[in-house]
Amino acid sequence: MLQSVKELLSGLEERLEEPTARGLARAVSRGLRDGLLGAGDRLPPIRTVAIELGLSPTTVSAAWALLARSGAISTDGRRGTTIATEPGFGSVRYRRALGRNSSFDLDLSTGVPDENLLPDLSRVLRSMTVTATPSSYLDDPVLPELLDVLRRDWPANAAHLTVVDGAMDALDLVCRSVLRLGDRVIVESPCFPPLLDLLEALRVDVVGVPVDDEGLRVEPLAAALAGPANGSTNGSRAGSTAATVAVFLQPRAQNPTGASLSAGRAAELAELIRGTNALIIEDDSAGAVAASDAISLGPLLADRAVHIRSFSKSHGPDLRLAAISAPPEVMHEITGRRQLGQGWSSRLLQRILLGLLTDPVSIREVAEAREEYARRRALLVGALADRGVTVNGRDGMNIWVPVADEPAAVLRLASQGIGVTAGAPFAVLPGQSGFVRVTAGLLADRHDQVADALAAAARAGGWPGVLR
Ligand SMILES: Cc1ncc(COP(=O)(O)O)c(C=O)c1O
């Protein structure tokens, strides 16, 4: 904890690796990490810091702006500039969106795959032999045969491809490898809540861009890339012109809206992003159970895309495997970081995945699951349309249902034994409330009955007459 202004300034000087705004912001964030500074501590006036550290007041002021943007400090007229109170990082939105409530008769809140639609593991397990299973620290981190299979239908450049422990692990690895405090990133709004939690924990500046059925909307993306930022999660964006470091998108079966990138939209987005240095980070979490074909902006952007494909929804969440391709320098960072942790994803699990991806019966089971998810989605969306509730999106296991009043809709459905997720934790842009996410993929039958309940819930708590 802080002893004196002099001590603080010499502590910052020790941590200052470069005499720039970003360098000073990093010095403060290091000081926060190692206890030089703590929540509530007051920073000395800009002039004092500038004189003592041999920086210009503009540089110090820009560093404070970076820190304010990431939520690390706050300025209040009377108290001056102080270190912000820890916002209690963790999985705040994740828990709000996905916290379990097992008391529902019909739980459509989870976003998880239907266990009955996962391929049967027993055939593949029976065919595995001990000799085929590597057991050394020194073996390749990814089974070469699995790499070959993955490369057959990989939509991005697969020269640098590896396997990690699920899409969330992939996102965590990429974010920690490429993002730094105060960086500006663009996400889809609405967005997968755990990604927002992850970005918030890294204290990056998050800007939301709305999606329609074909993915990120072009004009709002152009505006966001040009700055000033808008729609950020921490509300301090006005005037931010920092370059965007990364654009996160889900190329198909977007969770929660069900949007899937069309080829035309992909070309329009690539055209915009081409003029920037932003990295594209694509999270294909539905993978083989998405109805649309795999797609990536990578080929249109000189392979500047990170592409992630999860096998959790298609082949089983407990395999906890995803594949990820990335430009060489990003892959180098990711694999280096991973070597300091688990090193590789169990090759035993990789071998099971390889079996599932090559066994004709398993391939057929996954294809049938894909068709069944599409059928369930179409039935519920159709039944809702018959009741005057229009649901957009076109793919995936979730539907994004417009409602007049989120809490009223969730409560009404819960009282009837039906679990759905309120839209709020998915929202990035202000004014995007008024939705619930329903995992239609878990609903094998009773579509009319559930649509009756959903349509009535959509109108609960105040009916404006029209649902978007
Ligand atoms: C958009 C999105 N990204 C990532 C994940 C996490 O995937 P995994 O289970 O592979 O970690 C999910 C899971 O629902 C998701 O919906």
The ligand as a MOL file (V3000), in Angstrom:
LIG
                    3D

  0  0  0     0  0            999 V3000
M  V30 BEGIN CTAB
M  V30 COUNTS 16 16 0 0 0
M  V30 BEGIN ATOM
M  V30 1 C -20.1310 -18.3660 -28.4780 0
M  V30 2 C -19.4870 -19.3800 -27.5990 0
M  V30 3 N -18.1600 -19.3750 -27.4750 0
M  V30 4 C -17.5410 -20.2880 -26.7070 0
M  V30 5 C -18.2510 -21.2530 -26.0200 0
M  V30 6 C -17.5030 -22.2220 -25.1720 0
M  V30 7 O -17.2010 -23.3670 -25.9080 0
M  V30 8 P -16.3540 -24.5520 -25.2860 0
M  V30 9 O -17.3140 -25.4520 -24.5860 0
M  V30 10 O -15.7180 -25.2050 -26.4460 0
M  V30 11 O -15.3700 -23.9530 -24.3430 0
M  V30 12 C -19.6400 -21.3050 -26.1280 0
M  V30 13 C -20.4170 -22.2950 -25.3940 0
M  V30 14 O -21.6100 -22.2430 -25.3180 0
M  V30 15 C -20.2720 -20.3320 -26.9540 0
M  V30 16 O -21.5910 -20.3200 -27.0810 0
M  V30 END ATOM
M  V30 BEGIN BOND
M  V30 1 1 1 2
M  V30 2 1 2 3
M  V30 3 2 2 15
M  V30 4 2 3 4
M  V30 5 1 4 5
M  V30 6 1 5 6
M  V30 7 2 5 12
M  V30 8 1 6 7
M  V30 9 1 7 8
M  V30 10 2 8 9
M  V30 11 1 8 10
M  V30 12 1 8 11
M  V30 13 1 12 13
M  V30 14 1 12 15
M  V30 15 2 13 14
M  V30 16 1 15 16
M  V30 END BOND
M  V30 END CTAB
M  END
